[in-house]
Amino acid sequence: MSKITCVRTFRLPQRPKLIWVEIETDEGLIGLGETFRGAATVEAAIHELIAPGLIGRDSRQIEAIALELSTPYVGFHSASAEIRAASAIDIALWDLKGQRHGVPIHEALGGASRDRVRVYNTCAGYEFNTQQGARREISEADSRQGPYDDQLAFARDPAALAISLVEEGYTAMKIWPFDQFARQPGANTISLAEVEQGVETFRKIRDAVGNKIEIMCELHSLWDTSAALRICQALEPFDIYWVEDPLCKMDDAQALADLRRRTRVPICASETLGGSAAYRELLKADSLDYLMLDLVWCGGFTEGRKVAALAQAFNKPLAPHDCTGPVALFAGLQLAIHAPTAVLQEVVRASLSTWYGDLVDELPQIESGFALAPTRPGLGTALRPAFKQRADMIIRQTSR
């Protein structure tokens, strides 16, 4: 028996979108989970809806617990606060499973398909996605904060950025130069002049490094179908690796399939989806070329491995997402090492070089553009004791 004795959450005002959860058992183990966005709301969901029913449960019953948490009356079939909370819990349970058996999670899932996976650098800056509210855009007032201020770099000197990445061994990068032209939440239109301005970023990268690096274009679910098609077709001459989340409604399988038929640019979808059923519908409609998932949003490893099985069944490459936190990165990496069709793991070198290391006691080992398989039992990392003991840390726990 491995009874759950305590569920504890950690929130930090400095990182207001992130929340971490630890699950303790009567065998003396502590499992770690994480999720992102609406941290205070997720905290409430964990302690009011989930934790009271977990205390005293056998932590080995991961599938049964996941089924209960992923089919509530509200929040089902999405990346809602309920599902984000369930994702963090599930990751912690799998961390416990790996620790209990002395193996990394990728081995607990069924074993490794590879000993390393290629990474791509999402060209975010040091504070990207850490503040509340919308994504921060670069303005004229911004100045370079360090060598890896990559969002500012792609806005102002994409050629130098690409050269820097190639010199460090990266073979793929992701940028979003069209976001600046989106004027409202949801669907946006875009002018030909704006398209040409965004495309110029890709031209400068190709002129600087040629085919030494793959380029992904992130569209952040900002565009209507006409605007997305205009952008995609304009990118065709630059041999883009993928265009990610081009439509404002990424669960609209038919609209996405129609877009895919009208452009030669591969389509990647979607970090925004929760649960395997949503991915099944996109795959049935033949609406994507690359399947992206985020384990801290889609239901954790229990649901993520089912999504990976769908990708394998439909012969689609898999690419786990992380532009959020270090636990999400380790979770994605564990799945990418295991899943047969995984081809890439997202990383943010600005985060890896700074604040990720302040939070956790180990980071992935990256060599020559590849992340090596984690070797520690379980998830592969844990919150630093000093981080948990910060004076401004908000700690809440439910225990027996």
C-alpha beads as a LAMMPS data file, in Angstrom:
LAMMPS data file: protein, C-alpha beads

400 atoms
399 bonds

1 atom types
1 bond types

-500.0 500.0 xlo xhi
-500.0 500.0 ylo yhi
-500.0 500.0 zlo zhi

Masses

1 110.0

Atoms # bond

1 1 1 0.000 0.000 0.000
2 1 1 1.175 3.531 -0.754
3 1 1 -1.430 5.758 0.877
4 1 1 -1.554 9.467 0.111
5 1 1 -1.115 11.421 3.340
6 1 1 -0.699 15.009 2.145
7 1 1 -1.312 17.189 -0.912
8 1 1 0.652 20.434 -0.788
9 1 1 0.730 23.330 -3.261
10 1 1 3.227 26.150 -3.767
11 1 1 2.602 29.520 -5.428
12 1 1 4.991 32.421 -5.813
13 1 1 3.887 36.011 -6.570
14 1 1 7.015 36.437 -8.690
15 1 1 5.794 33.606 -10.984
16 1 1 2.017 34.175 -10.784
17 1 1 1.028 31.775 -13.553
18 1 1 2.813 28.736 -12.108
19 1 1 1.743 26.367 -9.353
20 1 1 3.514 23.292 -8.041
21 1 1 2.003 20.361 -6.179
22 1 1 3.672 17.762 -3.972
23 1 1 1.971 14.507 -2.995
24 1 1 3.319 12.669 0.043
25 1 1 2.703 9.019 0.847
26 1 1 3.029 6.908 3.981
27 1 1 6.094 5.233 2.480
28 1 1 8.018 8.514 2.774
29 1 1 7.984 9.490 -0.934
30 1 1 7.129 12.891 -2.392
31 1 1 5.900 13.259 -5.963
32 1 1 6.108 16.567 -7.843
33 1 1 3.658 18.089 -10.336
34 1 1 3.138 21.478 -11.951
35 1 1 0.714 23.400 -14.093
36 1 1 0.460 26.843 -15.629
37 1 1 -2.080 29.691 -15.943
38 1 1 -4.655 30.645 -13.341
39 1 1 -2.496 29.386 -10.483
40 1 1 -4.786 30.612 -7.702
41 1 1 -7.812 29.068 -9.418
42 1 1 -5.980 25.766 -9.829
43 1 1 -4.954 25.909 -6.177
44 1 1 -8.611 26.162 -5.191
45 1 1 -9.537 23.276 -7.497
46 1 1 -6.836 21.077 -5.993
47 1 1 -7.709 21.694 -2.349
48 1 1 -11.493 22.020 -2.643
49 1 1 -12.296 19.445 -5.348
50 1 1 -9.423 16.963 -5.513
51 1 1 -7.262 16.681 -2.394
52 1 1 -9.987 15.694 0.103
53 1 1 -10.765 12.645 -2.008
54 1 1 -7.100 11.725 -2.451
55 1 1 -6.145 11.529 1.218
56 1 1 -5.973 7.879 2.154
57 1 1 -6.119 6.687 -1.475
58 1 1 -3.577 4.252 -2.879
59 1 1 -1.248 6.406 -4.999
60 1 1 -0.576 3.418 -7.253
61 1 1 -4.105 3.596 -8.676
62 1 1 -3.103 6.230 -11.228
63 1 1 -5.488 5.246 -14.006
64 1 1 -8.501 5.105 -11.693
65 1 1 -7.667 8.482 -10.149
66 1 1 -7.079 10.019 -13.589
67 1 1 -10.454 8.785 -14.814
68 1 1 -12.211 10.373 -11.856
69 1 1 -10.378 13.682 -12.251
70 1 1 -10.709 13.968 -16.029
71 1 1 -14.478 13.453 -16.176
72 1 1 -15.973 16.047 -13.800
73 1 1 -19.343 17.646 -14.413
74 1 1 -17.594 20.877 -15.426
75 1 1 -14.285 21.453 -17.128
76 1 1 -14.250 18.173 -19.065
77 1 1 -12.821 17.901 -22.575
78 1 1 -10.706 21.049 -22.321
79 1 1 -7.634 22.534 -20.660
80 1 1 -9.817 24.036 -17.918
81 1 1 -8.681 24.768 -14.365
82 1 1 -10.059 21.372 -13.339
83 1 1 -8.014 19.579 -15.992
84 1 1 -4.893 21.630 -15.271
85 1 1 -5.250 20.672 -11.617
86 1 1 -5.737 17.017 -12.586
87 1 1 -2.645 17.243 -14.818
88 1 1 -0.438 18.419 -11.959
89 1 1 -1.776 15.661 -9.687
90 1 1 -1.239 13.001 -12.346
91 1 1 2.361 14.038 -12.992
92 1 1 3.067 13.845 -9.257
93 1 1 1.556 10.343 -9.092
94 1 1 3.763 9.178 -11.948
95 1 1 6.769 10.752 -10.217
96 1 1 5.887 8.642 -7.179
97 1 1 5.580 5.534 -9.351
98 1 1 9.031 6.012 -10.844
99 1 1 10.625 6.699 -7.470
100 1 1 8.912 3.684 -5.916
101 1 1 10.372 1.361 -8.557
102 1 1 13.691 3.169 -8.921
103 1 1 13.231 4.006 -12.614
104 1 1 12.679 7.176 -14.697
105 1 1 9.106 7.777 -15.829
106 1 1 9.972 6.948 -19.435
107 1 1 10.876 3.454 -18.262
108 1 1 7.728 3.226 -16.137
109 1 1 5.704 4.127 -19.247
110 1 1 7.105 1.101 -21.081
111 1 1 10.682 1.983 -21.867
112 1 1 12.710 4.327 -24.011
113 1 1 12.404 4.581 -27.788
114 1 1 15.612 6.651 -27.878
115 1 1 18.348 7.842 -25.547
116 1 1 18.037 11.494 -26.580
117 1 1 15.665 13.763 -28.457
118 1 1 16.340 16.824 -30.590
119 1 1 15.358 20.136 -29.018
120 1 1 14.269 23.416 -30.541
121 1 1 14.630 26.803 -28.917
122 1 1 11.513 28.856 -28.508
123 1 1 12.875 32.373 -28.840
124 1 1 11.317 33.860 -25.718
125 1 1 12.926 36.337 -23.345
126 1 1 13.665 36.008 -19.672
127 1 1 10.236 37.175 -18.476
128 1 1 8.082 35.773 -21.279
129 1 1 4.939 34.047 -19.992
130 1 1 5.696 34.751 -16.340
131 1 1 3.536 37.850 -15.821
132 1 1 -0.234 37.827 -15.441
133 1 1 -2.274 38.917 -18.440
134 1 1 -1.531 38.609 -22.134
135 1 1 1.848 37.707 -23.616
136 1 1 4.230 40.608 -23.461
137 1 1 5.197 42.143 -26.775
138 1 1 8.490 43.898 -27.473
139 1 1 8.398 47.694 -27.547
140 1 1 10.905 50.389 -28.413
141 1 1 11.536 50.905 -24.692
142 1 1 12.863 47.365 -24.208
143 1 1 16.596 46.890 -23.839
144 1 1 18.614 43.688 -23.918
145 1 1 18.707 42.030 -20.474
146 1 1 21.257 39.338 -21.287
147 1 1 22.678 37.051 -23.978
148 1 1 19.482 35.002 -24.316
149 1 1 16.901 37.771 -24.630
150 1 1 15.710 35.928 -27.718
151 1 1 12.298 37.545 -28.232
152 1 1 13.916 40.956 -28.447
153 1 1 16.578 39.434 -30.705
154 1 1 14.171 38.029 -33.292
155 1 1 12.316 41.336 -33.340
156 1 1 15.460 43.400 -33.899
157 1 1 18.259 41.192 -35.267
158 1 1 16.985 37.763 -36.312
159 1 1 20.134 37.009 -38.304
160 1 1 22.388 37.377 -35.267
161 1 1 19.966 35.277 -33.217
162 1 1 20.043 32.445 -35.740
163 1 1 23.847 32.518 -35.878
164 1 1 23.989 32.365 -32.062
165 1 1 21.701 29.343 -31.958
166 1 1 23.633 27.476 -34.639
167 1 1 26.900 28.160 -32.818
168 1 1 25.395 26.599 -29.658
169 1 1 24.343 23.466 -31.542
170 1 1 20.638 24.180 -31.963
171 1 1 19.165 22.963 -35.232
172 1 1 15.647 24.385 -34.830
173 1 1 14.063 27.602 -33.530
174 1 1 10.538 29.032 -33.118
175 1 1 9.477 32.676 -33.508
176 1 1 6.208 34.668 -33.726
177 1 1 6.736 37.890 -35.729
178 1 1 3.070 38.098 -36.779
179 1 1 1.659 38.457 -33.241
180 1 1 2.340 42.199 -33.258
181 1 1 -0.335 42.637 -35.927
182 1 1 -3.123 40.931 -33.952
183 1 1 -5.354 43.679 -32.582
184 1 1 -8.001 41.823 -30.585
185 1 1 -8.661 38.550 -28.756
186 1 1 -9.789 35.798 -31.104
187 1 1 -9.845 35.994 -34.892
188 1 1 -7.821 38.740 -36.574
189 1 1 -7.274 39.844 -40.137
190 1 1 -3.885 40.902 -41.503
191 1 1 -2.846 43.194 -44.352
192 1 1 -0.483 42.287 -47.144
193 1 1 2.018 44.866 -45.898
194 1 1 1.956 43.307 -42.425
195 1 1 2.435 39.839 -43.872
196 1 1 5.451 41.047 -45.818
197 1 1 6.913 42.665 -42.708
198 1 1 6.536 39.425 -40.731
199 1 1 7.979 37.332 -43.540
200 1 1 11.076 39.537 -43.632
201 1 1 12.168 37.997 -40.311
202 1 1 12.312 34.549 -41.916
203 1 1 14.157 35.913 -44.947
204 1 1 16.881 37.390 -42.736
205 1 1 17.331 34.090 -40.902
206 1 1 17.614 32.120 -44.139
207 1 1 20.082 34.663 -45.566
208 1 1 22.216 34.380 -42.417
209 1 1 22.376 30.612 -41.848
210 1 1 20.715 28.997 -44.886
211 1 1 19.461 25.501 -44.141
212 1 1 21.527 25.035 -40.984
213 1 1 18.464 25.606 -38.823
214 1 1 14.778 24.708 -39.019
215 1 1 12.330 27.537 -38.375
216 1 1 8.917 27.121 -36.773
217 1 1 6.313 29.887 -36.888
218 1 1 4.049 30.241 -33.848
219 1 1 0.698 31.923 -34.541
220 1 1 -0.728 31.608 -31.009
221 1 1 -4.324 30.910 -32.116
222 1 1 -4.822 34.537 -33.163
223 1 1 -6.139 34.352 -36.730
224 1 1 -9.245 33.723 -38.767
225 1 1 -9.005 31.253 -41.636
226 1 1 -8.325 33.853 -44.342
227 1 1 -5.544 35.552 -42.405
228 1 1 -3.965 32.233 -41.441
229 1 1 -3.999 31.108 -45.079
230 1 1 -2.396 34.377 -46.209
231 1 1 0.390 33.952 -43.639
232 1 1 0.953 30.284 -44.412
233 1 1 1.152 30.780 -48.153
234 1 1 3.580 33.684 -47.727
235 1 1 5.854 31.411 -45.660
236 1 1 5.990 28.604 -48.213
237 1 1 9.192 29.792 -49.981
238 1 1 11.139 29.600 -46.697
239 1 1 10.647 25.859 -46.075
240 1 1 9.143 26.404 -42.626
241 1 1 9.228 23.296 -40.435
242 1 1 5.705 23.993 -39.202
243 1 1 3.136 26.699 -38.544
244 1 1 1.768 26.209 -35.047
245 1 1 -1.789 26.894 -33.862
246 1 1 -2.806 29.095 -36.797
247 1 1 -6.547 29.407 -36.018
248 1 1 -8.340 31.065 -33.128
249 1 1 -10.317 27.862 -32.522
250 1 1 -7.845 25.000 -32.620
251 1 1 -10.521 22.422 -31.791
252 1 1 -12.255 23.180 -35.118
253 1 1 -11.011 20.106 -36.958
254 1 1 -12.790 20.895 -40.225
255 1 1 -11.490 24.464 -40.505
256 1 1 -7.969 23.308 -39.717
257 1 1 -8.187 20.500 -42.287
258 1 1 -9.374 22.992 -44.913
259 1 1 -6.421 25.281 -44.164
260 1 1 -3.985 22.365 -44.370
261 1 1 -5.265 21.392 -47.826
262 1 1 -4.667 24.924 -49.152
263 1 1 -1.037 25.394 -48.096
264 1 1 2.241 23.517 -48.405
265 1 1 3.350 24.623 -44.933
266 1 1 3.027 21.790 -42.367
267 1 1 0.509 22.404 -39.578
268 1 1 1.256 21.750 -35.891
269 1 1 -1.608 21.374 -33.367
270 1 1 -2.072 22.001 -30.490
271 1 1 -0.736 22.876 -27.055
272 1 1 -4.177 24.310 -26.210
273 1 1 -6.104 21.030 -26.286
274 1 1 -7.043 18.910 -23.297
275 1 1 -7.752 15.183 -23.402
276 1 1 -7.210 12.515 -26.038
277 1 1 -10.688 12.885 -27.573
278 1 1 -9.868 16.357 -28.933
279 1 1 -6.725 15.040 -30.617
280 1 1 -8.633 12.085 -32.008
281 1 1 -11.008 14.458 -33.818
282 1 1 -8.142 16.450 -35.363
283 1 1 -6.440 13.261 -36.488
284 1 1 -9.660 11.820 -37.945
285 1 1 -10.121 15.013 -39.980
286 1 1 -6.516 14.788 -41.288
287 1 1 -5.981 18.350 -40.098
288 1 1 -2.404 18.287 -38.795
289 1 1 1.134 17.269 -39.711
290 1 1 2.713 17.505 -36.241
291 1 1 0.955 16.748 -32.979
292 1 1 1.839 18.971 -30.029
293 1 1 0.672 18.397 -26.463
294 1 1 1.440 19.897 -23.084
295 1 1 1.361 17.405 -20.230
296 1 1 0.553 20.031 -17.593
297 1 1 -2.559 21.022 -19.583
298 1 1 -3.856 17.886 -21.298
299 1 1 -4.241 15.562 -18.304
300 1 1 -0.704 14.546 -17.356
301 1 1 1.082 11.345 -18.330
302 1 1 -2.029 9.176 -18.117
303 1 1 -3.794 11.123 -20.843
304 1 1 -0.598 12.147 -22.611
305 1 1 0.473 8.585 -23.301
306 1 1 -2.928 7.978 -24.922
307 1 1 -2.403 11.016 -27.140
308 1 1 1.036 9.644 -28.017
309 1 1 -0.567 6.304 -28.917
310 1 1 -2.995 8.137 -31.221
311 1 1 -0.063 9.911 -32.879
312 1 1 1.562 6.540 -33.449
313 1 1 -1.658 5.001 -34.779
314 1 1 -2.048 7.865 -37.277
315 1 1 1.695 7.885 -38.051
316 1 1 2.133 11.505 -36.946
317 1 1 5.248 12.977 -35.323
318 1 1 4.881 14.143 -31.711
319 1 1 6.425 17.254 -30.131
320 1 1 5.838 17.998 -26.418
321 1 1 5.404 21.665 -25.456
322 1 1 7.212 23.665 -22.809
323 1 1 7.307 27.419 -22.538
324 1 1 6.025 27.371 -18.975
325 1 1 8.029 25.716 -16.180
326 1 1 10.781 23.182 -15.441
327 1 1 8.432 20.375 -14.392
328 1 1 6.543 20.669 -17.680
329 1 1 9.894 20.412 -19.459
330 1 1 10.885 17.251 -17.602
331 1 1 7.450 15.723 -18.167
332 1 1 7.579 16.439 -21.897
333 1 1 11.105 15.074 -22.107
334 1 1 10.141 11.849 -20.338
335 1 1 7.310 11.331 -22.840
336 1 1 9.507 12.287 -25.799
337 1 1 12.088 9.693 -24.785
338 1 1 9.356 7.040 -24.562
339 1 1 6.902 7.823 -27.392
340 1 1 7.785 6.088 -30.687
341 1 1 6.886 9.023 -32.954
342 1 1 8.357 11.861 -30.847
343 1 1 10.719 14.033 -32.876
344 1 1 11.314 17.216 -30.856
345 1 1 11.177 18.670 -27.357
346 1 1 10.646 22.396 -26.899
347 1 1 13.065 24.309 -24.659
348 1 1 13.610 27.984 -23.815
349 1 1 17.284 28.691 -23.324
350 1 1 16.490 31.998 -21.580
351 1 1 14.591 30.073 -18.884
352 1 1 17.062 27.199 -18.703
353 1 1 19.954 29.598 -18.166
354 1 1 18.257 31.571 -15.382
355 1 1 15.148 30.984 -13.280
356 1 1 14.455 27.300 -13.984
357 1 1 17.599 26.443 -12.032
358 1 1 16.470 28.528 -9.066
359 1 1 13.345 26.366 -8.709
360 1 1 14.510 22.781 -9.155
361 1 1 17.573 20.760 -8.207
362 1 1 18.288 19.352 -11.666
363 1 1 17.805 20.472 -15.270
364 1 1 17.869 18.408 -18.458
365 1 1 21.294 17.768 -19.940
366 1 1 21.467 19.258 -23.453
367 1 1 24.327 18.372 -25.790
368 1 1 24.749 19.433 -29.423
369 1 1 21.069 20.278 -29.840
370 1 1 19.749 17.132 -28.104
371 1 1 18.291 16.574 -24.632
372 1 1 19.579 13.375 -23.049
373 1 1 17.235 10.911 -21.381
374 1 1 16.829 11.654 -17.643
375 1 1 18.309 8.950 -15.429
376 1 1 16.991 9.809 -11.959
377 1 1 14.036 7.754 -10.686
378 1 1 10.669 9.361 -11.311
379 1 1 10.313 12.732 -12.985
380 1 1 14.009 13.533 -12.725
381 1 1 13.896 16.697 -10.653
382 1 1 12.510 18.142 -7.400
383 1 1 11.840 21.569 -5.925
384 1 1 14.837 23.029 -4.132
385 1 1 14.334 23.189 -0.334
386 1 1 15.449 26.844 -0.327
387 1 1 12.861 27.659 -2.987
388 1 1 10.046 26.098 -0.952
389 1 1 11.157 28.022 2.127
390 1 1 11.059 31.478 0.537
391 1 1 9.350 34.047 2.739
392 1 1 6.968 35.051 -0.060
393 1 1 5.941 31.489 -0.907
394 1 1 2.212 30.747 -0.622
395 1 1 1.835 27.215 0.745
396 1 1 -1.439 25.381 1.224
397 1 1 -1.891 21.757 2.185
398 1 1 -4.568 19.159 2.708
399 1 1 -3.613 16.253 4.930
400 1 1 -5.162 13.547 7.041

Bonds

1 1 1 2
2 1 2 3
3 1 3 4
4 1 4 5
5 1 5 6
6 1 6 7
7 1 7 8
8 1 8 9
9 1 9 10
10 1 10 11
11 1 11 12
12 1 12 13
13 1 13 14
14 1 14 15
15 1 15 16
16 1 16 17
17 1 17 18
18 1 18 19
19 1 19 20
20 1 20 21
21 1 21 22
22 1 22 23
23 1 23 24
24 1 24 25
25 1 25 26
26 1 26 27
27 1 27 28
28 1 28 29
29 1 29 30
30 1 30 31
31 1 31 32
32 1 32 33
33 1 33 34
34 1 34 35
35 1 35 36
36 1 36 37
37 1 37 38
38 1 38 39
39 1 39 40
40 1 40 41
41 1 41 42
42 1 42 43
43 1 43 44
44 1 44 45
45 1 45 46
46 1 46 47
47 1 47 48
48 1 48 49
49 1 49 50
50 1 50 51
51 1 51 52
52 1 52 53
53 1 53 54
54 1 54 55
55 1 55 56
56 1 56 57
57 1 57 58
58 1 58 59
59 1 59 60
60 1 60 61
61 1 61 62
62 1 62 63
63 1 63 64
64 1 64 65
65 1 65 66
66 1 66 67
67 1 67 68
68 1 68 69
69 1 69 70
70 1 70 71
71 1 71 72
72 1 72 73
73 1 73 74
74 1 74 75
75 1 75 76
76 1 76 77
77 1 77 78
78 1 78 79
79 1 79 80
80 1 80 81
81 1 81 82
82 1 82 83
83 1 83 84
84 1 84 85
85 1 85 86
86 1 86 87
87 1 87 88
88 1 88 89
89 1 89 90
90 1 90 91
91 1 91 92
92 1 92 93
93 1 93 94
94 1 94 95
95 1 95 96
96 1 96 97
97 1 97 98
98 1 98 99
99 1 99 100
100 1 100 101
101 1 101 102
102 1 102 103
103 1 103 104
104 1 104 105
105 1 105 106
106 1 106 107
107 1 107 108
108 1 108 109
109 1 109 110
110 1 110 111
111 1 111 112
112 1 112 113
113 1 113 114
114 1 114 115
115 1 115 116
116 1 116 117
117 1 117 118
118 1 118 119
119 1 119 120
120 1 120 121
121 1 121 122
122 1 122 123
123 1 123 124
124 1 124 125
125 1 125 126
126 1 126 127
127 1 127 128
128 1 128 129
129 1 129 130
130 1 130 131
131 1 131 132
132 1 132 133
133 1 133 134
134 1 134 135
135 1 135 136
136 1 136 137
137 1 137 138
138 1 138 139
139 1 139 140
140 1 140 141
141 1 141 142
142 1 142 143
143 1 143 144
144 1 144 145
145 1 145 146
146 1 146 147
147 1 147 148
148 1 148 149
149 1 149 150
150 1 150 151
151 1 151 152
152 1 152 153
153 1 153 154
154 1 154 155
155 1 155 156
156 1 156 157
157 1 157 158
158 1 158 159
159 1 159 160
160 1 160 161
161 1 161 162
162 1 162 163
163 1 163 164
164 1 164 165
165 1 165 166
166 1 166 167
167 1 167 168
168 1 168 169
169 1 169 170
170 1 170 171
171 1 171 172
172 1 172 173
173 1 173 174
174 1 174 175
175 1 175 176
176 1 176 177
177 1 177 178
178 1 178 179
179 1 179 180
180 1 180 181
181 1 181 182
182 1 182 183
183 1 183 184
184 1 184 185
185 1 185 186
186 1 186 187
187 1 187 188
188 1 188 189
189 1 189 190
190 1 190 191
191 1 191 192
192 1 192 193
193 1 193 194
194 1 194 195
195 1 195 196
196 1 196 197
197 1 197 198
198 1 198 199
199 1 199 200
200 1 200 201
201 1 201 202
202 1 202 203
203 1 203 204
204 1 204 205
205 1 205 206
206 1 206 207
207 1 207 208
208 1 208 209
209 1 209 210
210 1 210 211
211 1 211 212
212 1 212 213
213 1 213 214
214 1 214 215
215 1 215 216
216 1 216 217
217 1 217 218
218 1 218 219
219 1 219 220
220 1 220 221
221 1 221 222
222 1 222 223
223 1 223 224
224 1 224 225
225 1 225 226
226 1 226 227
227 1 227 228
228 1 228 229
229 1 229 230
230 1 230 231
231 1 231 232
232 1 232 233
233 1 233 234
234 1 234 235
235 1 235 236
236 1 236 237
237 1 237 238
238 1 238 239
239 1 239 240
240 1 240 241
241 1 241 242
242 1 242 243
243 1 243 244
244 1 244 245
245 1 245 246
246 1 246 247
247 1 247 248
248 1 248 249
249 1 249 250
250 1 250 251
251 1 251 252
252 1 252 253
253 1 253 254
254 1 254 255
255 1 255 256
256 1 256 257
257 1 257 258
258 1 258 259
259 1 259 260
260 1 260 261
261 1 261 262
262 1 262 263
263 1 263 264
264 1 264 265
265 1 265 266
266 1 266 267
267 1 267 268
268 1 268 269
269 1 269 270
270 1 270 271
271 1 271 272
272 1 272 273
273 1 273 274
274 1 274 275
275 1 275 276
276 1 276 277
277 1 277 278
278 1 278 279
279 1 279 280
280 1 280 281
281 1 281 282
282 1 282 283
283 1 283 284
284 1 284 285
285 1 285 286
286 1 286 287
287 1 287 288
288 1 288 289
289 1 289 290
290 1 290 291
291 1 291 292
292 1 292 293
293 1 293 294
294 1 294 295
295 1 295 296
296 1 296 297
297 1 297 298
298 1 298 299
299 1 299 300
300 1 300 301
301 1 301 302
302 1 302 303
303 1 303 304
304 1 304 305
305 1 305 306
306 1 306 307
307 1 307 308
308 1 308 309
309 1 309 310
310 1 310 311
311 1 311 312
312 1 312 313
313 1 313 314
314 1 314 315
315 1 315 316
316 1 316 317
317 1 317 318
318 1 318 319
319 1 319 320
320 1 320 321
321 1 321 322
322 1 322 323
323 1 323 324
324 1 324 325
325 1 325 326
326 1 326 327
327 1 327 328
328 1 328 329
329 1 329 330
330 1 330 331
331 1 331 332
332 1 332 333
333 1 333 334
334 1 334 335
335 1 335 336
336 1 336 337
337 1 337 338
338 1 338 339
339 1 339 340
340 1 340 341
341 1 341 342
342 1 342 343
343 1 343 344
344 1 344 345
345 1 345 346
346 1 346 347
347 1 347 348
348 1 348 349
349 1 349 350
350 1 350 351
351 1 351 352
352 1 352 353
353 1 353 354
354 1 354 355
355 1 355 356
356 1 356 357
357 1 357 358
358 1 358 359
359 1 359 360
360 1 360 361
361 1 361 362
362 1 362 363
363 1 363 364
364 1 364 365
365 1 365 366
366 1 366 367
367 1 367 368
368 1 368 369
369 1 369 370
370 1 370 371
371 1 371 372
372 1 372 373
373 1 373 374
374 1 374 375
375 1 375 376
376 1 376 377
377 1 377 378
378 1 378 379
379 1 379 380
380 1 380 381
381 1 381 382
382 1 382 383
383 1 383 384
384 1 384 385
385 1 385 386
386 1 386 387
387 1 387 388
388 1 388 389
389 1 389 390
390 1 390 391
391 1 391 392
392 1 392 393
393 1 393 394
394 1 394 395
395 1 395 396
396 1 396 397
397 1 397 398
398 1 398 399
399 1 399 400
